[in-house]
Amino acid sequence: MRFSTKQVHAGQEPEPITGSLNTPIFQTTSFVQDSVDQYMNKGFSYSRSSNPTVEVLEKKLSILEGGNGATCFATGMAATQAVFNSLLKQGDHAIVSQVVYGGTYRIAKEIFEKFGVTFSFVDTSNISLIEKHIQDNTRLIFTESPANPTLKVSDIALISELCSKNDIYHIVDSTFMTPYLMQPIDLGADIVIHSTTKFFDGHNATTGGAAICKDNTLDQKVKFIRNTSGSIMSPFNAYLTLQGVKTLSLRLDRQCANAEVLADYLENHKYIERVGYPGLKSFSGHNLLKSQARGFGSMLWFEVRGGLEEGKQFADNTEICTLAENLGSVETLITHPAVMTHAYIPRELRLEMGVTDSLIRLSVGIEDIDDLLDDIGTTLKNIYE
Ligand SMILES: *Cc1c(COP(=O)(O)O)cnc(C)c1O
């Protein structure tokens, strides 16, 4: 089966008793056991450990990523935390992409460092720089690519190779790509992390996360942590996410196409200083991403002429593009990373990452492209003319 068929059918069968085509929401805490000796013979006991609706989503995500087991969480951050908990202990060291989702930086600094794990935030687009940071106690490399929000591209296959040479794990946060566009396990990664809140859901309805493992032993470790810490996705969110995943490739095709047109438009606009979109030939990671992914995604950023004030005016005055902290959904959303998603990261470090005060991030939706062009064009005109 090809991707678009798998996203609809993989992992899912009609419910055996009633024939319900949609996977039901198993809204229950407990599963009645046939006898003490037959404990868990139907596979379920208590919904903190696992739940049938959640498990169907896990089967689907595992197949879509080409993994051997997936674990779904209440949020993307819960997935990252569980993966760190599974692989790191006191005294260990981890390398994390310098350009990274703000919450990932925060969990490393505020939680794991407190328990004696050390981190190096390294430009993972530079392989020799990564090599320099590998220590005897380095246990994992955590790569986000294209990274939030500058879209810096790292070489997943090359880093995976470096990891296996040094006997360390390679974790990839592939939220911006989804398995429709890129499959990190196929490129050598050990675990893929997703915030399902974003493209998998696609409708701004749920928060959720997933960790998909290359091998079953790793998957069991992650599931042990989830059961122990109690961070499982709810059955209702799993149900909604299952509905979302079925149209993932359709939405992404439109979103990527819209993003490409907008990036071209912005690159040639007199009131725009800089544009970043991996699909632009001028973008530094363009060729690398082209070699590892089947599309460039629907995230882009730009800086308007002037600076912070004009950037804020833009974000506040569009009609269709909506100022909201999410991405990957059918609506086109604007965020101002320095103030919103990346506010926790110290300003100096933020600037080093390329997250300037006037950088605006756009998550391009599925609206009619002409309406998006009109909206952005009119807003710019109103600011400068
Ligand atoms: C949103 C996001 C996360 C965190 O996911 P939540 O569901 O918000 O917890 C992690 N990584 C990336 C790249 C994200 O965009």
The ligand as an ORCA input file, in Angstrom:
! r2SCAN-3c Opt
* xyz 0 1
  C       4.483     21.780     19.209
  C       5.780     21.110     19.123
  C       6.241     20.280     20.156
  C       5.484     20.085     21.452
  O       4.243     19.512     21.240
  P       2.981     19.770     22.220
  O       1.935     18.886     21.640
  O       2.661     21.222     22.120
  O       3.403     19.385     23.579
  C       7.460     19.642     19.982
  N       8.193     19.807     18.858
  C       7.771     20.605     17.848
  C       8.632     20.737     16.638
  C       6.571     21.287     17.944
  O       6.178     22.082     16.949
*
